[in-house]
């Protein structure tokens, strides 16, 4: 019984340790990545929760210690790539981000831990193919526009 009381006190106490993460940050729509509708749909379904200013934090994302994990991943994801502010980046950085998109979808994105609960975010082979082709095309477009 003592164990459970101690556990409950500990659990309640850690709820006061908060990792800051705003779920919806107002941003200028002109700053958002420009992509065809089918690409945007894939990105919104599979990437936007961690890589945009429009994250949807579920109820368990407000309960420590899970909240620490969820919110830190969102903060890290936004630092690496934020689709809501993509057009504010210089063209050379945009090109590098397109390269990373291509690599990331093959190697690790979306994270397997995210897919445990968000199975609809899983990228199909067709989704991956579409995103890779789009990313390569965007890289070429940046090179052509800079010449």
WOLINWO-V129520 format. One record per backbone hydrogen bond with DSSP energy under -0.5 kcal/mol. NH is the residue of the N-H (numbers start at 1). CO is the residue of the C=O. If there is no record, write none. Layout:
{{NH | CO} {NH | CO}}
This chain:
{{5 | 1} {6 | 2} {7 | 3} {8 | 4} {9 | 5} {10 | 6} {11 | 7} {12 | 8} {13 | 9} {14 | 10} {15 | 11} {15 | 12} {16 | 13} {17 | 14} {18 | 16} {20 | 18} {25 | 53} {26 | 24} {31 | 28} {32 | 28} {32 | 29} {33 | 83} {35 | 33} {40 | 36} {41 | 37} {42 | 38} {43 | 39} {44 | 40} {45 | 41} {46 | 42} {47 | 43} {48 | 43} {50 | 47} {51 | 47} {52 | 48} {55 | 23} {57 | 55} {58 | 56} {61 | 58} {62 | 59} {63 | 60} {64 | 62} {66 | 63} {67 | 63} {68 | 65} {69 | 65} {70 | 66} {71 | 67} {72 | 68} {73 | 69} {74 | 70} {75 | 71} {76 | 72} {77 | 73} {78 | 74} {79 | 75} {80 | 76} {81 | 77} {83 | 51} {83 | 81} {85 | 82} {86 | 83} {87 | 31} {88 | 85} {89 | 86} {93 | 90} {94 | 90} {95 | 91} {96 | 92} {97 | 93} {98 | 94} {99 | 95} {100 | 96} {101 | 97} {102 | 98} {103 | 99} {104 | 100} {105 | 101} {106 | 102} {106 | 103} {107 | 103} {108 | 104} {109 | 104} {114 | 111} {115 | 111} {116 | 112} {117 | 114} {118 | 114} {119 | 117} {121 | 118} {122 | 119} {124 | 122} {128 | 124} {129 | 125} {130 | 126} {131 | 127} {132 | 128} {133 | 129} {134 | 130} {135 | 131} {136 | 132} {137 | 133} {138 | 134} {139 | 135} {140 | 136} {141 | 137} {142 | 138} {143 | 139} {144 | 140} {145 | 141} {146 | 142} {147 | 143} {147 | 144}}
